[in-house]
Each structure stands twice: as C-alpha cells, then as structure tokens.
Amino acid sequence: SSDTTGEKDFEEFLTENEILDMQSFKNIGIIIVTSDKGLCGGLNTNVLRSSIFHIKEWEKEGKKVHVCPIGNKAISFMGRVGANIKSQVSGMGDTPHMEDLLGAVKVMLDSFTNGEIDQLHICYTKFINTMKQEPNMEQLLPLSGDKSETPETTWDYIYEPDATLVIDALLSRYIETLIYHGVAENMASEQSSRMVAMKAASDNA
C-alpha cells in the first residue's frame, strides 16, 4: 500500500539527498542477513565482519547507525556488541517468505521516509557458485538507478488512480523485493556452505 512512504514523496526513493554531496548525513540504516543456525563454515562470520567494518567506519565519521538484523546469528551478535537495533526477524526456516520479512522491513522503510535515516544498506552473502559465496554490501535507498536503464523515448501514459500513488507503491514493492532477493541469496549460500562444511568434517573424521 502507498502508506509505506510516510511523509516523503516517492521522488525521495530515487534522488540522492543534497546533503549527501557534503557527506554530512548523520543517520544510516543497515539490514544484516545471516542464518538462524551455525555449522555453515565462515558464512556468518564473513558477513558480520563486513558489516562491523562498515559500521565502525560510519561511526568514526560521527554517523549514527540503525541496524535491522535478519537471522538469529545477526540478532545475537548485534546484541552483544551493543548495536542500535531498530527491528529484527528470525525463524524463517529453509524457505523464506515475504510476509515474514514485511514487518521488520517496513520499520526501516518508514524510518527512511520519515527522515530518521538518510541511507539504507543491506549486507548479505551473495551466491557465486557451490564452492564460493561472498559477503555483499548494497545501497538500497536512495535508489541510484544503476539497476535500470533510461528509455530512449518517453510516453505520456494515463494512470489510475494517480501516477504518484502508482509509482509510490511500485517503488515500495521494488525495495521489498530487493531485500527478499538478498535473503534468498543468503539462504542459497547457507545451504552450499553447510554442505561443504559438513563434507569437510566427514572427510576429516
């Protein structure tokens, strides 16, 4: 629904805030995706190490970081280090569902649209192949447009009920889908990493 965007106009999802050019923004949100269980090699350690590195760099610059951990490993780790946890979700099982993520995701999106955070990032493990998975940090908001192409021609369409409401809802769903994609990539990486770790354990035994 369109109320996800709160007080800001949908253009805020697409446009870099002017203060970002001066690197004077003060609040950053980060969604950290890990597994609920261990025994999957260095999967969680690598993504948490990457997250902490970026968090410390932002804090050195005087920025306040708001964290949304997804997965028990991220929740427990961020709790131990005293991170500012804004929302969290765990217990998604082997098959993540969008409805399980929506509550925690909406908190972060609302924080952006209400001006509580200036940027939103996601850190997850990207699936390369069965033997290789890498921690990946992406900026979700504001959207940079790197994933889209500008059409050569423009068309004047008639929207119902309203162009702003339509684009507003689509952008909200797009961001939610990007987050779900990160969770799905992390889940695939977890299964591969667990398989490799258990094979190595069996071979060593």
N, C-alpha and C positions, 0 to 999 in steps of 0.2 A: 504494500500500500504506500501511498505517497507521503504518509506522515513520518516515514523514516528519515526524511531530510530535515525535519525540525525547522529551525529558524532560517537557515541559509537557503539561498536559491540554488537550483541544480547546477548552475554555472560554477559554483564553488568546487564541485567534484572535478571539474575539468581544468580550472585555471589555477596556476601557481599563485599563492598569496604574494602580494608585492613585498611584504616584509621578509620573505624568504630570500630575496635577492641580497639583502643586507645581513643574512644569516642571523637574524635577531629573533627568530621564533623561539618560544620558550617551552612548548609542550609537544611531546612526541608520543604516539601510541605504537605499541608493537604487539603483534599476535605471534605467540611462540607455539609451534606444533611439535609435540612429541608423542610417544606411545604411552599406553597405560601400564604396560608391563616391561620388564627388563629381558635379559637373555637374548639381546639382539645386537651384540657386538658394540661398536662405538657409535651407533646411530644417534642415540640421545645425547651422549657426551659431546659429539661434534656440533650438533645444532645448538645446544646450551652454551657451549664455549663461544660459538659465533655470536649468539645473542648477547651474552655478557660483555663481549668485546665491544660491540656497538653501543650497548647501554652505558658502559664506562666512558666511552669516548664522548657520548652526548652529555653525560653528567659533568665531565671535565669542562665542557663548554658552557656550563651553567643551565642546562636544559633539564626539565622535569620529565621523567619517562613514566608512562602509564602502561601497564602490562596486562595482556589477556592470555594466560596460559591455557593451552588445549592439551589434555592428556595428564595423567597422574604424575608422570616424571617431571613435567614442567611445573605443575602446581606445587609439588613438594619442594623442588629446587628453588623456585622463586620465593616460596615462603621462608625457606632457610636463609636466603641472602637478604631478606627484608625488602623485597621489591614492592612497588606500589601496584598491587593487583586490583584492577578495576572490574574485571569479570573473569569467569573461568568455566570450563566444561570438561567433563571426563566421562568414562564409561561408555564410549561409543561402540565398543565391540570390534569385530573384524570387518564390519560393513558400516561405514559412517553414513548417516542420513542428514540431509539439510536441516530438517526440523529440530535435530538435536543441537545444531550449531546456532540457530537463529537468535536465541536469547542472548548469548554472550556476544555474538557479532553485532547485534542491534545496539548494545550498550556502547560499543566502540564507534559505530557509525553515528549514533546520536551525539557522542562526545565531540566528534569532528564537526557535525553540522551545527552544534550549539556553541562552537568556538572554544571548547575546553582543550582540544588538541589541534595542532596545526598540520601535522603529518601523521599518516598511519602506514605502518610497515607490517610485513609478515615474514617470519623466518621458519622455514620448514626444510625437510630433506627431500631433494629432488632425485627422482629415479632416473638414472642413466641407463643402466642395464643390471642384470642379475648380480654382477660382481662389483658394481660401482654405484655408489649413491653419494651425493654431495649436499652439504648444507647450503641453502639458498636464501638470500635476503632480497625482498622486493618491496618497492614502494607501491602501496595501494591507492592512497589519497594524498594530495590531489592527483588525479589521473594525468599522466604525462602525454598520452596519445601515442606512445611508442608501439602499442599493440594494434593500432588501427591505421588505416590509410585514408588520405583525403581524396574524395572523388574528384575527377576532372571536371565534371559538370554538376550543377545544382538544380534541384527541382523544388517547386513550390507545392507542398502537399497540404491537404486539409486534414487536421487532426480532430478526433473526438475522444474525450471531451475537450481537451486543450493540449496544445503542444508541450507546454511546460509540465503539465501533470504526467503526460505520457513519457517524456524523456526522464523526468524525475524518477518515476517508478522503474524504468528500464535501467538507469544507472545504479539504482539501489540493488536491483537483482543482479546486475553485472558484477558489482563488488562482492556480493554474497557468493556468486559463482566462482570468482577468483579465489576466495577463501576456501570454498569447498574443494576446488582443484588442488590447492596446497595440502589440504588434509588427505585427499585421495592419493596424491603423490607420496606423502609421508607414509601412508598405510602400505602402499606397494613397496616402498623402500624398507619398511619394517619387516615385511614378510620375507623379502630377499635376504636382508641382513640376518634375520633369525635363522633362515635355512643355512646360510654359510657358516654362521657361528656354531650351530649345532653339528654340522658336518665336521668342522674343525675339532670340536670337542670329542666327537666319536672317533675320529682318526687318531687324536692324541691318546685317547683311552686305549 
